[in-house]
Amino acid sequence: MRSLVKENFIFASLILLVIFFGLAADNFFSLVTLRTILNQLPALTVVTVGMTLVLIVGGIDLSVGSVLGFCATIVGMAMMNWDFSIVTACFLAIGAGIICGSVNGILAAYLALPSFIVTLGMLEMARGMAYITTDSQTMYIGASIQKLALPISGTGVSPALVIALSTVFAAQFILTRTVPGRHIVAVGANTRAARMSGIDTKLYRMVVLAVSGALAGLGGIFNAAYLGAADPNAGAGMELAAIAAAVIGGTSLMGGRGSVAGAFAGVLIIAILQNGLAQLGVSEPAKRLITGGVIIIAVFIDSWRIRRDRMRTG
């Protein structure tokens, strides 16, 4: 019941935000604005899904933005330098993401290193590999990859958005309707109790970080499709946006609680907030100030909710 009330509050906040910008900005309710928001969603959405799972299990992944950029360069290299098909290039990019995520997972889960430090190291390594791969130059791919970001005829929805939404639905179903999903929540809520009940906590921590890497690789494909190019700087700061979306959507930074559907609402809130503020003529520094304030409020609400729950159960 509490989870339902929380998610209803998040979606109500989203609706109120849309109404506010619709009244305050002259062109907010327009096809151009809708397309702009929809085009921004796929990469951040899939990265946020992975981040949400990592946060629920009690970890954090600061490397997703750099892994996204590295995987985007893999797509560019595979298609432009190695003459691979788009399908093969995409599999290589996701595979590279899985490798990066698995390294994070092995070090954090099986060697008991803090995921914050491990993924911070991977953040630097993946960005360095992106620069080395492209010689620090943007690699233009063109229409062969852009078709993933272009609307399907007669629908106005791109294949990238369809895949991103399918990822949200699949992850939400796994998290709420399957045994592995319940185990993920259990590991984040109380690792010792989960271990004593027979759950392989190390395996789950490793797997969710590998999944996060895979989804960052998918985000790299979507980013390359959106730009029509492989940019070694792609994804810079996206780890912060993903964490913000997850927290705004009700996922706890302390682990053990979260919702993929709520995190997607957080992605929508961030996208709408940034576009609405831009249409109101708010400067970039002011937009970052306001967005940061929203994140702090979300974290404050989460901390207050944790203290309240502890007092009730104590």
Disulfide bonds with the S-S distance in Angstrom:
none
